[in-house]
Amino acid sequence: MTEFWRRLHFASTVVAGLFIFSASVTGCILALEPWFISQNAVSGQSKSDVTLAEFQEKLNENFLEVFSFEKDAYGNIKVEGVGLEKEGTLFVNVETGKIVTTPKSLHPVFDLSRDLHRSLFLKTPGRILMGLASLALVFLAVSGIGLHIKRAGGLKALFKSVKILEIKRDGHAQWSRLFLIPILVVAVSGTYLSIVRFSPVSSSGVSASAATTIPFDKILLPEVKKVNYPVMDDEPLVVELSDRNLHFDKTKGRLIKTELLPVRERMRVVNFILHTGEGTKGWAGVLWLTSLVMVFLSFTGFQMVMDKLRLKKHKAALADDAEIIILVGSETGHTWRFADALEEAYQNLGIKVGTLGMEHFPKLNGKKTVLFLTSTYGNGDAPQNAQNIIEQLEEKMSFAEAIQFSVLGFGSRQYPAFCAFAEQFRNHIVPLGNAREIVPYMTVDNQSAVQFIDWVRALNRSQKITLSINTKHLHPVRKKGLETFTILEKKENEDTFLLRITHAEKLKIHSGDLLGVYPPNENIERFYSIASVSPTELLLVIKRTGLCSNFLGSLSVGDYFEAFVKRNPSFYCPNHHTPVLMIANGTGIAPFLGMQSSGSKLFWGGKFQADFKLFEKYCFADNRYLVFSRENDNAYVQDLLLRRESEVAEVLKENGTIMICGSRTMLKGVLETIEKITASNALPSTEELRKQHRLLTDCY
């Protein structure tokens, strides 16, 4: 169903996007018109109890003859008649009936905008186009509601705040959500007005007896829209109200007949006010804001459509035209330096080459050469942009006539699962019948330029070409403008330590951000999750496993080091008032030490009780649940979740969020457990929770 709403939304944007953008811009201008007209009103406001008969007496005092008068939505009364001093079309004061000055003309921009808004200056064909654009806006609004419901996880969560991670996507979702109802009103009313304009009109009215209608001297002036006085004695005096026309005998004041306006006409008037804000200030203000939002939505929507079309075109061009395709799997971005250098080398030889992240793996056809450069994350896992890529291999490659490939793995030998994902990935390609490996599987340790050049030389021998790599591009460069952090407190046990550090107050840091630290004599940073416990203080919880963590572990209170902060908004604690379930093992507890609140529950797993003592004083969550794998019941955090299944389910039923931080091994077990819990409680799956931004992970 989600795909249906997405396709409907996309198609409506493509078909009517420019027309809706034009209507939104002109709508911003036209929504100001009611305010300007009301400011220039000349007749004043009538009292609610003034009758038509009383006003008619005032007119008789100031006019020799009155043919008709009409009252607009702003109270201006326009009289056709012969006054004591003037004649023609005149405006009068509502209280005295005396002639007043004509209202000031509005700026021509309003008429220009109205013509553009209604017909694009194309008259009838333009009106048809804008009517269809209104209908497309209805489809956009309805499909938007469908997408919002799927993203939020149900109707109850439809108006939950959207976390802004990307202005185009999330800003579009947030503002469309806030203005969903006004946008739908504008779309439906605009569509109705177009339908009424181009559908046949029935001239018949509905008669009513005089007994059911108020007499002439009881008609209130505020209810009157227009009065036509008879020229001949046998003609009736006609009073037009908002929903009916009353015909009176001029001499006797007797009601002759009542004509109810057709339902379609009454509906037209209501929809006209809803669409234009005529006669209002408050609703006109809402329409002005709605038009501004629609300009933003049109712009961001158009950008997203273009991004999607460009990516689709780029992927199709790669699949069809490129001789060499380079696909990159990277967690931190360092592998891209090598891919870019390789792409440049091919281009220098005049060879068509294209480079994409693995998340954009195109479906291959014909004869292709594909070079895979991929890192491994954590304990042999795929990097972030290559999740589930192995499962898609056959689908992506099976339609190609022949594929020449090579896989180059990037990693560090200090970790046990060195390049494990790259090797696993390569082993899944080899059995494919249309795939032939042109360079044996090789690896690059710690961004080694020498090992990368060795692989390029093997490519040269296989392809009988001479690729020349600019090695300057291969070496990482330290960021400039690093900040200084000073250690205020240090606590440690056998293999883990806690640092409380201070920084300049100018740094705006959130719990969940990452601290990038360079080890001595290296230009490749390591990242550590941050808990922000005050405007100038952070907590780090670190396990001694590598060069950088041992460097930090060697520092003492009063020492300082340089680092930078990497924003990580995809792992910020939600700011809406819904429960949060925090799950961590080991040092993964770090960001949660700065996120705790009365609505949060913390599930943490460690080896020994002594491990928790390290940061216990900073963990003040009322609802915290601990488990130890080497003591007591020898269980893991996923076992703890199963024991408290009802509490986990309750958080999700209340549209809460699950946040997970820690090892990738733990993540796998926890996700499997959550999947069981959601299935047994008829709740959204982990995949749906991710799409709704209610399952956030930061694992390593």
Secondary structure, DSSP 4 states (H G I P E B T S, - for coil): -HHHHHHHHHHHHHHHHHHHHHHHHHHHHHTTHHHHHHHT--S-PPPTT-BHHHHHHHHHHHEEEEEEEEE-TTS-EEEEEEESS-EEEEEE-TTT--EEPPPPPPPHHHHHHHHHHHHTT-HHHHHHHHHHHHHHHHHHHHHHHHHHHHHHTSGGGTTSPPP-SSIIIIIHHHHHHHTHHHHHHHHHHHHHHHHHHHS------EEE-GGGS--GGG-BGGGEEEEE--SSTTSPEEEEESSEEEEE-TTT--EEEEEEPPHHHHHHHHHHHHHH-TT-SHHHHHHHHHHHHHHHHHHHHHHHHHHHHHHHHHHHHHHHT-SEEEEEE-SSSTHHHHHHHHHHHHHHTT--EEEEEGGG-PPP-EEEEEEEEEE-BTTTBPPGGGTTHHHHHHHHHTTEEEEEEEEEEEE-TTSTTTTHHHHHHHHHHTTSTTEEESS--EEEETT-HHHHHHHHHHHHHHHT------GGGGS--PPSSPEEEEEEEEEE-SSEEEEEEE--TT----TT-EEEEPPTT--S-EEEE-EEEETTEEEEEEE--SHHHHHHHT--TT-EEEEEEE--GGGSPP-SSS-EEEEEEGGGGGGGGGT--TTEEEEEEES-HHHHHTTGGG---SEEEEEESSSTT---HHHHHHHTHHHHHHHHHTT-EEEEEE-HHHHHHHHHHHHHHHHHTT---HHHHHHTT-EEEEE-
